[in-house]
Amino acid sequence: MLRSIFISLLLLWGSSLPAQLVQEPPSRPQGFTLGVNLAGPLNKLLDGDRTGISFLTRMNLTEDWFFIGEAGFENVSFTKEAYDYESNGTFLRLGLARDMLPEKEAGSMDNILMGLQYGYALQEQTAGRFSIFNGYWDDYHSRVGANTLNTHWAELSVGPRAEVFHNFFLSWQLNLRVVLVSSNSSTLEPYIVPGYGIGDNKVILGFAYTLEYFIPWKK
């Protein structure tokens, strides 16, 4: 009787072992990426008054969680009939993202990332000339001197990321941005807040298109 029970337990354990090995997926290598966000150059094509670019890193903390850091600059300069405007600024974004891909294929590094970031921009802006034209009274001409503006915002992002070549990734994301705090005194509304977008919108939808190279440090 005991011999039969012992043989049955051995057979049961032996039959379950291959299934356990199959069910355990291979772990993804750990490391970080160095990349560039092409949203700035693309904005330049759509609006010639804007110049900017940013660089980023993405670090996989676990199989599903990533740390994201990004820094860059964005400048604006244009001349209109009634005024001149210039803004120079830098920005920083920090946050976390989670891989929402429900099933991961063996050897695949592709992701669907959803994240939450904090953004901060520091810029200096000025209107070197503005004019108020009046058909009856004399025209009014003046200027607004340089002033420094700080903007803080929260950002919800979602989008796919794919490994197109070995350790080389392409991704695009949609970003919902909400201003948290701004030091603007309303004397001069910013035309563009670096890294955020149109300055007089407290909620805005942006985008990111990134190229990244993955540098593994552990498999």
Backbone as a ProteinNet text record, in pm:
[ID]
protein_1_A
[PRIMARY]
MLRSIFISLLLLWGSSLPAQLVQEPPSRPQGFTLGVNLAGPLNKLLDGDRTGISFLTRMNLTEDWFFIGEAGFENVSFTKEAYDYESNGTFLRLGLARDMLPEKEAGSMDNILMGLQYGYALQEQTAGRFSIFNGYWDDYHSRVGANTLNTHWAELSVGPRAEVFHNFFLSWQLNLRVVLVSSNSSTLEPYIVPGYGIGDNKVILGFAYTLEYFIPWKK
[TERTIARY]
82.8	0	86.5	185.9	273.7	357.1	394.9	474.4	393.5	266.3	180.6	163.1	143.4	126.2	254.3	371.8	499.1	521.2	491.8	507.5	412.7	289.2	190.9	236.9	293.7	343.5	459.5	550.4	662	612	512.8	457.5	388.8	315	246	345.6	452.1	555.2	628.5	656.9	727	643.5	512.1	426.2	405.4	416.6	394.3	519.8	637.9	762.4	775.8	749.7	760.1	665.5	543.1	446.5	497.1	564.8	617.9	726.7	810.4	916.4	862	755.3	694.5	627.3	563.7	487.2	576.4	702.7	790.2	855.3	813.6	866.7	1009.2	1089	1225.2	1220.6	1306.1	1307	1374.5	1330.4	1389.9	1516.5	1614.6	1738.6	1710.6	1784.4	1772.4	1875.9	1839.9	1930.6	1860.1	1913.5	1854.1	1870.8	1792.1	1800.7	1852.4	1914.1	1946.7	1875.8	1799.9	1719.5	1693.8	1622.7	1588.6	1439.3	1375.7	1235.1	1227.8	1165.4	1160.5	1041.7	969.6	855.6	900.1	1017.5	1067.9	1095.2	1176.1	1197.7	1069.9	975.2	849.2	767.7	769.2	702.6	765.4	895.9	965.9	914.2	883.9	830	690.7	610.1	473.8	468.2	561.6	564.4	710	746.5	884.3	937.6	849.2	893.6	949	928.9	970	1095.4	1187	1307.9	1330	1341.2	1361.1	1391.3	1443.6	1471.2	1490.5	1473.7	1495.8	1554.2	1622.7	1686.1	1632.8	1624.1	1559.6	1633.7	1599.3	1645	1527.4	1528.8	1422.6	1488.3	1460.1	1525.1	1419	1436.9	1339.2	1372.8	1287.8	1307.2	1269.1	1161.1	1117.1	1075.2	1009.6	960.8	860.2	781.4	671.1	684.4	777.5	784.1	912.4	896.8	1007.5	1014.9	1136.7	1160.4	1191.2	1136.1	1155	1210.2	1314.7	1369.3	1393.6	1360.4	1375.5	1411.4	1500.7	1539.3	1563	1528.7	1546.9	1525.7	1518.9	1497.4	1398.1	1338.2	1250.7	1251.7	1283.4	1290.3	1188	1136.1	1039.4	1082	1074.2	1107.2	1032.5	957.2	887.6	859.3	832.2	799.7	668.2	573.7	446.1	436.2	329.6	312.6	297.9	229.1	197.7	294.6	375.1	462.6	572.5	676.5	783.2	773.1	815.2	810.7	930	985.8	1097.7	1089.7	1113.8	1114.3	1224.3	1298.9	1403.7	1386.3	1381	1356.2	1401.2	1409.9	1444.5	1334.7	1332.3	1230.1	1284.1	1215.4	1251.8	1125.1	1132.1	1020	1072.4	1004.3	1040.1	913.9	922.4	802.7	823.3	712.6	709.8	611.4	639.6	548.9	539.3	423.5	400.6	368.7	423.3	395	257.8	163.1	26.6	3	108	92.8	52.8	-65.4	-114.6	-33	16.4	93	224.2	333.8	466.2	523.7	558.8	617.7	763	806.9	944.8	1041.7	1135.4	1234.5	1189.8	1062.7	1012.1	1038.7	1076.7	1098.7	994.9	889.8	787.6	702.1	648.5	568.7	448.9	349.1	246.5	254.7	307.2	340.6	235.2	198.7	111.9	185.2	198.6	278.4	224.3	283.5	250.5	381.6	392.4	515	486.7	591.3	591	677.8	627.1	702.2	729	844.9	882.7	952.6	916.3	978.2	1020.2	1137.5	1189.3	1219.6	1158.4	1178.5	1186.5	1253.4	1257.9	1194.5	1100.6	1029.4	1026.3	1012.2	1007.3	933	870	810.9	886.8	984.1	1069.6	997.4	879	801.4	657.5	564.7	425.1	358.7	259.2	191	40.6	-28.2	-174.4	-214.8	-273.9	-309	-449.4	-463	-590.1	-619.1	-737.7	-773.5	-804.9	-827.4	-864.3	-754.2	-713.8	-605.6	-472.2	-365.6	-231.8	-208	-131.4	-94.2	-6.2	-18.2	58.7	165.7	289.7	401.8	472.4	507.2	578.2	645.8	695.8	761.8	739.1	754.4	750.2	888.1	952.4	1087	1090.5	1210.2	1228.1	1172.2	1097.8	1049.4	1064.2	1087.7	1111.5	983.4	956.8	832.4	863.9	803.2	813.7	678.5	677.8	553.7	572.7	476.7	476.4	349.6	362.5	244.5	255.3	140	132.7	96.9	144.6	131.3	99.1	-10	-48.4	-17.3	60.2	104.4	66.8	43	13.2	55.8	113.9	153.8	239.3	258.1	338.2	485.7	568.1	712.9	756.1	829.7	866.9	1016.2	1072.7	1213.7	1222.8	1267.6	1272.7	1402	1510.1	1635.6	1685.1	1789.9	1840.9	1880.2	1812.2	1835.5	1802.1	1732.7	1696.7	1543.8	1488.5	1344.6	1288.1	1165.9	1083.9	958	911.7	787.3	717.2	586.7	511	411.7	379	290.6	200.7	81.7	-6.2	5.1	6.9	28.3	-82.6	-151.9	-250	-182.3	-167.1	-92.8	-185.3	-166	-248.9	-156.4	-170.2	-87.6	-124.8	-24.2	-45.2	-21.5	93.9	130.9	205.9	178	251	276.7	397.7	431.9	398.2	325.7	292.3	204	241.5	164.8	56.9	39.3	-58.9	-22.3	94	139.6	166.9	226	254.9	232.9	125	97.4	202.4	260.2	360.7	297.8	365.2	317	329.6	447.3	473.5	547.4	504.3	578.9	665.5	797.5	886.5	845.6	834.5	800.2	653.3	576.6	434	347.6	362	282.1	226.7	111.8	51	32.1	81.2	92.6	-35.9	-140.2	-262.6	-364.6	-326.5	-414	-371.6	-462.5	-432	-437	-504.4	-508.7	-478.9	-388.5	-347.5	-312.2	-330.1	-294.1	-168.8	-62.8	62.5	99.3	217.7	263.7	415	464.6	608.2	637.4	750.8	797.2	945.6	982.1	1118	1194.4	1323.7	1419.1	1509.5	1527.2	1602.9	1695.9	1809.8	1902.2	1916.4	1896.5	1896.4	2036.2	2081.5	2211.9	2187.8	2200.5	2174.2	2289	2253.1	2357.9	2341.9	2226.8	2204.6	2101.8	2125.6	2030.5	1961.6
-120.5	0	125.9	133.1	249.2	261.8	144.3	147.7	207.1	173.3	225.8	376.9	423.8	568.3	642.3	586.1	651.9	661.7	551.8	553.4	653.7	663.6	758	902	933.1	1068.2	1103.2	1006.5	1030.7	1059	980.1	1001.9	1137.4	1175.5	1304.8	1420.2	1412.1	1517.7	1524.6	1406.7	1403.6	1460.7	1436.9	1489.3	1638.7	1694.2	1837.9	1919.7	1860.6	1934.8	2004.1	1939.7	2009.4	2128	2114.9	2224.9	2345	2321.5	2432.1	2505.3	2425.2	2487.7	2568.8	2522.7	2593.7	2720.9	2718.1	2832	2946.2	2921	3025.9	3098.8	3223	3293.8	3342	3351	3402.9	3549.4	3588	3726	3814.9	3941.5	4037.9	4095.4	4129.4	4187.5	4323.5	4356.4	4486.3	4581	4710.1	4809.9	4943.4	5027.9	5159.3	5197.7	5293.4	5342.1	5485.5	5522.4	5660.5	5693.7	5804.1	5832.9	5979.5	6007.8	6143.9	6150	6257	6282.3	6376.8	6332.5	6410.6	6504.9	6520.2	6612.7	6755.6	6795.4	6929.6	6957	6873.7	6893.9	6886.5	6798.9	6791.9	6919.8	6975.9	7104	7214.7	7207.2	7305.7	7302.2	7181.9	7170.7	7230.8	7216.1	7268.1	7416.2	7463	7602.7	7648.9	7722.4	7763.2	7855.4	7910.7	8000.1	7924.5	7792.4	7712	7631.2	7622.6	7542	7467.4	7335.8	7261.3	7115.2	7050.7	6907.9	6861.8	6732.6	6678.6	6538.9	6498.1	6367.1	6294.8	6163.1	6088.6	5960.9	5907.1	5775.2	5700.6	5568.6	5483.6	5362.4	5338.3	5230.9	5131.3	5002.9	4903.7	4857.5	4899.9	4865.8	4721.4	4673.8	4534.4	4491.5	4376.5	4329.9	4427.4	4494.1	4576.6	4725.2	4766	4905.6	4971.3	5095.3	5171.1	5309	5354.6	5494.1	5572.8	5695.4	5778.8	5914.1	5957.6	6091.4	6157.8	6284.9	6357	6502.5	6558.9	6698.8	6757.9	6886.1	6949.4	7098.9	7160.9	7305.1	7335	7452.3	7499.3	7651.9	7708.1	7852.5	7897.2	8017.9	8076.6	8218.5	8256.2	8393	8426.6	8536.7	8580	8729.4	8784.8	8926.3	8939	9010.3	9039	9190.2	9228.8	9371.4	9451.4	9393.4	9469.6	9443.3	9336.6	9306.5	9209.4	9207.9	9108.2	9021.3	8896	8807.2	8712.9	8686	8592.3	8519.4	8388.8	8306.1	8202	8183.5	8081.6	8002.8	7870.2	7793.8	7649.8	7587	7446.2	7375.5	7243.4	7167.7	7032.1	6974	6844.4	6764.8	6634.3	6543.5	6420.8	6379.4	6259.8	6182	6048.8	5972.4	5822.9	5750.5	5605	5562.7	5446.9	5390.2	5239.6	5185.1	5041.1	4978.1	4860.3	4786.1	4721.3	4761.5	4710.7	4595.7	4550.4	4439.9	4313.8	4255.6	4144	4016.9	3985	3863	3898.7	3851.5	3882.2	3758.2	3771.2	3660.9	3640.3	3515.9	3485.2	3560	3631	3705.7	3842.6	3877.1	4006.8	4114.1	4233.1	4348	4456.2	4425.9	4524.8	4557.6	4679.6	4725.4	4807.9	4814.9	4918.4	4990.3	5111.3	5180.2	5284.4	5283.1	5387	5444.9	5576.8	5635.6	5766.7	5808.7	5937.2	6009.5	6134	6210.9	6348.3	6403.1	6540.8	6622.8	6738.8	6824.5	6961.1	7016.1	7148.9	7223.8	7350.9	7434.4	7567.5	7614.4	7745.3	7821.9	7938.8	8015.4	8164.7	8235.6	8381.6	8433.5	8524.7	8575	8727.8	8783.1	8928.5	8966.5	9081.3	9142.2	9271.7	9267.7	9383.7	9503	9478.1	9586.9	9541.7	9630.2	9607.3	9742.7	9740.3	9863.2	9842.7	9946.7	9949.7	10059.7	10018.2	10114.4	10169.1	10299.5	10365.9	10461.6	10451.4	10536	10678.8	10706.7	10842.4	10905.7	10831.9	10881.1	10838.1	10890	10850.2	10703	10638.9	10499.3	10490.6	10375.9	10355.5	10250.8	10282	10190.8	10170.8	10046.1	10017	9881.4	9829.4	9700.2	9635.2	9505.2	9430.9	9371	9409.3	9361.4	9213.3	9159.9	9017.1	8980.2	8869.3	8815.7	8664.4	8608.8	8464.6	8395.9	8283.7	8210.6	8064.7	8014.5	7873.5	7806.5	7687.5	7613.2	7469.1	7419.1	7279.6	7213.6	7090	7019.5	6869	6802.7	6656.6	6605.8	6487.7	6436.9	6287.5	6249.9	6110	6069.5	5962	5921.2	5776.4	5745.5	5608.3	5591.4	5474.3	5448.1	5322.9	5271.4	5150.1	5181.4	5081.5	5088.4	4955	4958.3	4835.1	4830.9	4709.8	4688.8	4657.2	4753.3	4736.1	4668.5	4694	4622.3	4581.1	4501.8	4455.5	4574.4	4588.1	4694.2	4834.8	4845.2	4975.6	4985.4	5090.7	5101.4	5227	5213.8	5326.3	5328.5	5446.9	5455.7	5587.4	5588.5	5713.2	5711.8	5830.1	5842	5963.8	5950.7	6064.7	6107.3	6238.4	6290.6	6390	6363.6	6457.1	6535.5	6668	6751.6	6850.1	6865.8	6955.1	7042.7	7175.5	7267.9	7259.2	7245	7242.6	7379.3	7439.1	7569.3	7646.2	7777.6	7864.5	7997.9	8051.7	8179.5	8297.7	8272.1	8379	8483.8	8611	8720.5	8773.5	8709.2	8748.9	8880	8937.2	9054.5	9018.4	8901.3	8852.8	8701.9	8658.3	8515.7	8449.1	8337.5	8270.3	8211.2	8231.9	8173.3	8020.7	7973.5	7831.2	7810	7712.5	7669.1	7550.8	7558.4	7450.1	7314.3	7214.5	7080.3	7059	7168.2	7157.6	7183.2	7303.2	7338.5	7479.4	7503.6	7636.3	7690.1	7811.7	7862.8	7900.3	7940.5	7984.8	7872.9	7748.1	7632.9	7558.9	7544.2	7473.9	7322.6	7274.6	7131.9	7119.9	7030.3	7020.4	6876.2	6839.9	6707.7	6720.1	6650.5	6655	6517.6	6509.1	6381.7	6371.4	6249.3	6222.8	6114.1	6128	6026.9	6006.4	5890.5	5871.7	5762.1	5781.5	5680.8	5650.3	5520.2	5483.2	5366.1	5366.9	5253.5	5194.9	5065.3	4996.3	4946.4	4976.3	4931.9	4838.9	4708.1	4614	4610.9	4589.2	4570.3	4436.1	4369.6	4242.3	4163.3	4031.7	3944.8	3855.2
0	0	0	93.1	99.6	-27.4	-83	-205.6	-320.4	-328.6	-435.1	-421.7	-295.6	-272.4	-310.3	-275	-304.3	-454.6	-528.6	-674.7	-738.3	-685.9	-738.9	-719.9	-601.9	-576.3	-668.8	-695	-786	-926.8	-972.5	-1106	-1116.2	-1009.9	-1010.2	-1014.2	-937.3	-935.5	-1069.9	-1126.5	-1254.6	-1367.1	-1364.4	-1471	-1459.6	-1338.5	-1320	-1346.4	-1344.3	-1360.3	-1495.3	-1610.2	-1738.5	-1748.1	-1693.3	-1698.1	-1621.4	-1507.8	-1429.6	-1508	-1578.2	-1655	-1770.3	-1833.8	-1945.7	-1898.5	-1782.8	-1734.3	-1688.9	-1656.9	-1606.6	-1723.7	-1754.5	-1870	-1844.4	-1951.3	-1932.3	-1893.4	-1799.8	-1753.3	-1856.6	-1862.5	-1954.6	-1893	-1975.3	-1919.8	-1857.5	-1751.8	-1688	-1746.1	-1749.3	-1802.5	-1816.8	-1902.4	-1924	-2070.4	-2113.9	-2250.5	-2252.2	-2362.6	-2394	-2523.5	-2523.7	-2640.6	-2661.8	-2769.4	-2806.7	-2836.8	-2790.6	-2818.2	-2937.5	-3045.4	-3168.8	-3175.1	-3064	-3063.9	-3094.4	-3042.4	-3066.8	-3213.3	-3281.8	-3425.3	-3507.9	-3471	-3543.9	-3525.1	-3402.2	-3379.1	-3463.3	-3484	-3566.6	-3710	-3759.8	-3894.9	-3905.5	-3798.5	-3798.8	-3765.7	-3683.9	-3640.4	-3643	-3746	-3764	-3656.7	-3572.2	-3465.3	-3345.3	-3340.3	-3225.2	-3257	-3159.9	-3173.2	-3042.4	-3049.2	-2925.4	-2949.2	-2846.8	-2849.4	-2705.8	-2681.3	-2546.8	-2556.9	-2449.5	-2441.5	-2317.9	-2325.3	-2218.8	-2185.7	-2070.1	-2029.2	-1968.9	-1990.7	-1937.4	-1873.1	-1745.4	-1669.9	-1622.7	-1657.4	-1612	-1470.7	-1376.7	-1236	-1208.9	-1274.2	-1266	-1406.1	-1414.8	-1543.7	-1604.6	-1519.9	-1569.7	-1539.5	-1450.9	-1409.1	-1459.3	-1506.9	-1563.5	-1498.1	-1474.5	-1437.3	-1564.1	-1575.1	-1693.8	-1652	-1718	-1697.8	-1832.2	-1841.9	-1968.7	-1940.5	-2021.2	-2007.6	-2145.8	-2161.5	-2291.6	-2284.9	-2401.9	-2409.9	-2521.7	-2515.1	-2622.1	-2622.9	-2738	-2755.8	-2860	-2842.7	-2935	-2966.7	-3094.1	-3133.4	-3261.5	-3259.9	-3381.5	-3375.6	-3492	-3507.2	-3582.7	-3523.5	-3586.7	-3611.6	-3677.6	-3705.3	-3576.6	-3478.9	-3357.7	-3243.2	-3249.9	-3136.4	-3175.3	-3092.9	-3098.6	-2973.2	-2983.9	-2867.4	-2871.5	-2753.7	-2743.5	-2610.1	-2613.8	-2493.4	-2505.5	-2397.2	-2391.4	-2262.1	-2272.5	-2150.8	-2159.1	-2042.6	-2029.5	-1951.1	-1961.6	-1889.1	-1846.6	-1747.5	-1690.6	-1666.5	-1697.3	-1669.2	-1597.4	-1489.3	-1413	-1382	-1386	-1353.2	-1364.8	-1356.3	-1365.1	-1473.2	-1533.4	-1633.5	-1610.6	-1644	-1627.3	-1762.3	-1785.5	-1907.8	-1895	-1980.5	-1973.9	-2071.8	-2140.2	-2234.5	-2158.8	-2188.2	-2105.3	-2119.4	-2240.8	-2261	-2330.1	-2273.4	-2326.3	-2394.5	-2521.4	-2594.3	-2549.9	-2554.5	-2515.8	-2606.2	-2543.5	-2618.8	-2665.7	-2646.8	-2692.3	-2587.6	-2634.1	-2546.8	-2570.8	-2648	-2679.8	-2557.7	-2555.1	-2441.5	-2489.1	-2402.1	-2408.4	-2274.2	-2274.3	-2150.6	-2113.4	-1986	-1929.3	-1808.1	-1804.5	-1698.5	-1646.8	-1537.2	-1474.6	-1447.7	-1498	-1482.5	-1420.3	-1360.9	-1312.6	-1405.6	-1447.1	-1536.7	-1476.6	-1508.1	-1459.5	-1570.9	-1591.2	-1692.9	-1632.2	-1671.9	-1631.9	-1759.7	-1776.4	-1898	-1868.9	-1960.5	-1955.5	-2084.2	-2073.5	-2189.7	-2188	-2305.5	-2318.6	-2445.8	-2444.1	-2563.6	-2586.7	-2676	-2697.3	-2757.1	-2814.6	-2873.4	-2886.7	-2850.4	-2886.7	-2912.2	-2999	-3039.7	-3033.2	-2986.1	-2987.1	-3084.4	-3196.2	-3300.1	-3275.3	-3290.6	-3264.2	-3380.1	-3433.8	-3546.6	-3509.5	-3381.1	-3337.9	-3254.3	-3143.5	-3060.8	-3119	-3061.9	-3106.2	-3074.4	-3160.2	-3135.2	-3010.5	-2940.5	-2816.9	-2842.9	-2806.8	-2825	-2690.8	-2661.4	-2537.4	-2548.8	-2438.9	-2435.5	-2299.5	-2292.9	-2166.8	-2145.6	-2036.1	-2008.7	-1976.4	-1969.5	-1943	-1806.7	-1801.8	-1674.3	-1675.9	-1558.1	-1543.5	-1499.2	-1560.2	-1534.7	-1500.7	-1392.6	-1353.6	-1372	-1429.7	-1450.1	-1405	-1327	-1282.2	-1336.9	-1384.4	-1434.9	-1410	-1416.4	-1410.1	-1549.2	-1581.1	-1718	-1716.2	-1780.7	-1797.9	-1941.2	-1957.8	-2091.5	-2118.3	-2246.7	-2288	-2433	-2464.2	-2601.3	-2612.4	-2735.2	-2756.6	-2774.8	-2745.8	-2770.3	-2829	-2939.4	-3009.2	-3034.8	-3023.7	-3056.2	-3205.6	-3285.2	-3430.5	-3475	-3403.8	-3422	-3283.1	-3279	-3150.6	-3063.1	-2948.5	-2849.2	-2900.2	-3013	-3068.9	-3072.6	-3007.4	-2987.1	-3052.3	-3101.9	-3144.9	-3059.4	-3023.8	-2947.3	-2976.8	-2958.1	-2962	-2846.3	-2797.2	-2681.3	-2695.8	-2640.4	-2619.9	-2474.3	-2450.5	-2316.1	-2280	-2171.3	-2117.4	-2005.4	-2024.8	-1932	-1863.4	-1731.4	-1650.3	-1566.2	-1579.7	-1501.6	-1354.1	-1268.2	-1124.2	-1062.1	-1091.4	-1036.6	-1144.4	-1152.4	-1244	-1176.5	-1196.5	-1136.3	-1227.1	-1336.2	-1430.1	-1363.8	-1377.8	-1317.7	-1409.6	-1526.3	-1627.7	-1696.9	-1664.8	-1738.2	-1883.7	-1903.3	-2037.5	-2039.8	-2102.3	-2112.2	-2200.4	-2157.4	-2240.9	-2365.9	-2477.6	-2603.2	-2597.7	-2554.7	-2539.2	-2407.3	-2327.1	-2209.2	-2251.7	-2235	-2279.9	-2221.7	-2309.6	-2267.2	-2238.9	-2231.5	-2199.7	-2322.1	-2380	-2496.9	-2485.4	-2544.9	-2549.3	-2407.8	-2385.1	-2248.8	-2180.8	-2256.4	-2189.7	-2173	-2198.8	-2177.5	-2050.4	-1956.6	-1832	-1848.3	-1951.6	-1984.3	-2133.1	-2168.1	-2307.6	-2341.3	-2468.4	-2516.6	-2602.6	-2564.2	-2638.3	-2690.7	-2748.6	-2803.6	-2786.4	-2798.8	-2796.4	-2898.4	-2966.9	-3061.7	-3034	-2981.8	-2931	-3004.8	-3011.4	-3056.7	-2937.5	-2905.6	-2786.3	-2814.6	-2746.9	-2753.5	-2613.2	-2602	-2473.7	-2439.1	-2316.9	-2266.8	-2148.6	-2167.3	-2055.6	-1957.3	-1829.8	-1728.8	-1656.5	-1677.6	-1611.3	-1689.5	-1706	-1774.6	-1673
[MASK]
+++++++++++++++++++++++++++++++++++++++++++++++++++++++++++++++++++++++++++++++++++++++++++++++++++++++++++++++++++++++++++++++++++++++++++++++++++++++++++++++++++++++++++++++++++++++++++++++++++++++++++++++++++++++++++

